[in-house]
């Protein structure tokens, strides 16, 4: 599996378009550095057209949409499970990437823009005072400007991604 995500497109990692049934999955994919777009309230034709025009792989739980996309020459992943962790494991297995959060390589969970390292001075007044004092590393979204840091929630994120790695490894083993 590929580790690290900066320039994933240059490594041949696909860009994704996730349908509205899988919004939470989109946020997790972005955290691990995958360019994952999301359209709320789009019909099947709009999703297929956007995936085709932007060279994105369509990710869906909708069997009909999946079949239609393939029929129209658009690559698509049909998610087999309603479970978020299992969905993420299936997608990272398909992509062949390691599900890890490396903030320098992550994308904004809200808007999908890349994050960049930000100085403490730059984020002063933009984050809670306790977090500002407790942390020395911050990242800022290049699109919406939101600031991120490795807060208490990061352990929960790592726990979920550890489970995803285990599921992905198990599914890889079943393929051989």
Secondary structure, DSSP 8 states (H G I E B T S, - for coil): -B---TTGGGGT--EEEE-GGGHHHHHHHHHTT--EEE-TT--HHHHHHHHHHHTEEEEES-HHHHHHHHHTT--EEE---S-HHHHHHHHHHHHTB-----GGG-B-TTT--BEEEE-HHHHTTTS-HHHHHH-S-EEEETTT--EE---TTHHHHHHHHHHHHHHHHHHHHHH-
